[in-house]
Amino acid sequence: MRGQPVSAAAAPTRPWQRLAQPIFLALALVFIALLLRSQWSELRSHTWRIDPIWLIVSGLLMFGGWSLEIWLWRFALARLGGWLPYTAALRIWFASILVRYIPGNVWQPLGMTVLARQQGVRVEATVGSIALCQVVNLLSVLPIAGVYLLTVGDFGLLDSWLGGITNWLVALAGAGVALLLLRPGWLIGILNWTLTKARRTPLDTQLTSGHLLLLLTIGVVAWLCWGGAFAAITFALSVYTPEQMWTALPHLLAAFPIAYTVGYLSFVTPSGLAVREGVFYLLLAPILGGGPTTVAALAIRLWQVILEVVAAGTVSLWARRS
């Protein structure tokens, strides 16, 4: 579900889009190579390690975030008239992750829709629940970013240019979330307009303020789990004192959802490749240094892919035995 938005997945791919995708992918790889080259001297002189304890903590937090996201999807699905046992939702979720690595934007939402249909869930309910979850995931980043910017954070390397508008951005984002909590029907209206433009069936559901607040709370906790996984793998790769860890922790917790969301909304590279890493660098290089930030950004992407493949393979084997 954290691939391309369902509205983009539902739209037909035009010839120029098929041509642009490999170009943007090549540019993303060039950007990462240049970033590594610019930090090469620092990377060579840095003391590296792989701490298995922190690696295990990172994996557990990653799976905790996924568990909450699956719960969120089941809740949204139930609001649209669909229902799945948690075990079936778990199997569908991770089975669809496998096909996400096939080139193209449609495969994961399509995989979830097909597998849920085999369990008796209407196509419209699955597509609508995916769209609702994606919006909730994006909105739940705003409270994390707001608290971060108002307390310990800034715009990193861009702070000298953007620091003056921090309060305005936080106030605007907070007002938007508060307005949607007071008028959750507007969120459904925006979603239905988007789905109609993408030639999908509009949502037929009533979303109360309590429902939306619950979904946003679960979304925030899930993001903090993934941010914790990013912090843990950062600590696993280098030696930090306890004081350094406590100093870096809030920056790492907030940087992951912010960078992931920017990469998600970029639409230019697969899974925000290079865009996400670039945001990590802008936010964290003043805190960790350019070299450690670059390695941590690439490590969390690789670690996430490994865990997804392991989880998907395990669930597939379990489903066959069942």
C-alpha positions, -999 to +999 in steps of 0.1 A: +000+000+000+030+023+004+037+021-033+019+044-058-014+060-049-044+040-060-056+068-082-024+067-101-025+029-103-059+030-117-050+054-145-038+040-179-001+044-185+007+067-215+036+062-238+055+092-225+051+078-189+066+045-199+095+063-214+099+087-185+100+059-158+134+044-168+148+079-173+139+090-138+151+056-125+185+062-142+187+098-128+179+085-093+207+060-095+231+087-107+220+110-079+227+082-053+261+075-069+270+112-068+259+114-032+281+085-022+310+100-041+307+133-024+308+116+010+334+090+001+363+104+022+340+106+053+327+071+047+362+056+044+373+072+077+342+064+097+341+034+120+313+010+109+297-020+125+265-041+124+251-045+159+227-075+158+207-063+188+198-030+172+191-048+140+166-071+158+150-041+174+147-024+140+130-055+125+105-058+154+095-021+151+091-025+113+068-054+118+049-035+145+043-007+121+030-031+094+007-048+119-009-014+128-012-005+091-030-038+084-054-031+113-060+004+098-068-012+064-092-037+080-110-009+098-113+012+066-125-019+047-152-026+074-165+010+070-170+003+033-190-029+039-161-054+035-147-076+062-116-099+065-102-118+094-068-105+105-050-136+094-066-133+059-057-096+057-022-104+068-018-130+040-033-106+014-011-077+025+022-095+023+013-115-008+005-083-026+039-069-016+057-095-037+041-083-069+050-047-061+085-053-073+072-061-108+077-030-130+045-009-131+023+010-106-008-011-106+003-045-093+000-041-055-035-025-054-046-050-081-031-079-061-049-068-029-082-064-049-080-098-065-070-117-033-097-099-013-123-107-040-115-143-035-125-138+001-158-123-009-149-086-006-163-063-033-138-047-056-152-012-048-147-018-010-111-028-014-102+000-038-120+025-015-103+012+016-068+015+000-075+051-010-088+060+025-058+044+041-034+063+019-050+096+028-049+088+065-013+078+063-004+111+046-025+132+071-010+114+101+025+127+091+014+163+097+012+160+136+046+144+137+062+170+115+044+198+134+056+188+168+091+182+155+094+216+138+080+234+169+103+216+194+137+201+184+137+202+146+142+225+117+146+221+079+182+209+082+203+222+054+174+242+040+167+260+073+185+292+064+160+296+035+128+281+049+132+285+087+112+317+087+080+300+075+081+271+099+053+285+122+032+293+092+035+258+078+027+242+111-003+265+116-016+258+081-012+220+085-028+220+120-057+240+107-063+216+079-062+185+101-085+202+127-110+211+099-111+176+086-117+163+121-146+186+125-159+179+090-149+144+081-175+143+054-153+168+034-125+142+034-148+116+019-159+142-007-124+149-017-117+112-020-148+106-041-138+134-064-104+119-068-117+084-074-143+098-100-114+115-119-096+082-119-127+064-132-133+045-100-165+040-080-169+067-053-169+056-016-203+049+000-195+054+037-200+076+067-168+087+085-174+103+119-149+126+137-143+098+162-135+073+134-110+098+117-094+106+150-089+069+157-074+063+123-051+093+126-039+081+160-031+046+147-014+062+117+008+083+139+018+053+161+026+033+130+048+061+116+066+063+150+073+025+148+088+029+113+108+060+125+120+039+155+131+011+130+151+038+111+167+050+143+176+015+154+192+006+121+211+039+123+224+030+157+232-006+145+256+007+118+278+030+138+290+036+174+271+063+193+272+072+230+239+072+249+239+110+249+243+111+211+215+085+207+191+106+228+200+137+209+196+121+175+165+100+183+137+127+178+153+138+145+154+102+133+118+095+144+105+125+125+128+123+095+115+089+083+078+098+079+087+132+064+112+117+039+089+088+031+060+111+024+080+134+002+093+104-018+058+090-020+043+122-034+072+127-059+058+103-085+090+105-104+109+074-093+099+039-081+091+041-044+106+076-042+141+063-049+167+091-045+140+116-035+136+100-001+173+096+004+178+133-006+153+144+020+171+123+046+203+140+037+188+175+039+172+169+073+199+147+090+233+157+076+237+186+102+229+161+130+247+129+120+271+140+093+268+134+056+284+100+055+264+083+083+232+099+069+238+085+034+245+050+047+215+050+071+192+062+043+203+034+019+204+008+047+168+014+058+156+010+022+175-023+017+164-035+052+128-028+044+129-047+011+146-077+028+120-078+056+091-075+031+104-103+010+110-125+040+076-117+054+059-123+021+076-156+015+068-168+051+031-159+047+030-176+013+044-208+026+021-207+056-009-201+033+000-231+012+003-253+042-031-241+055 
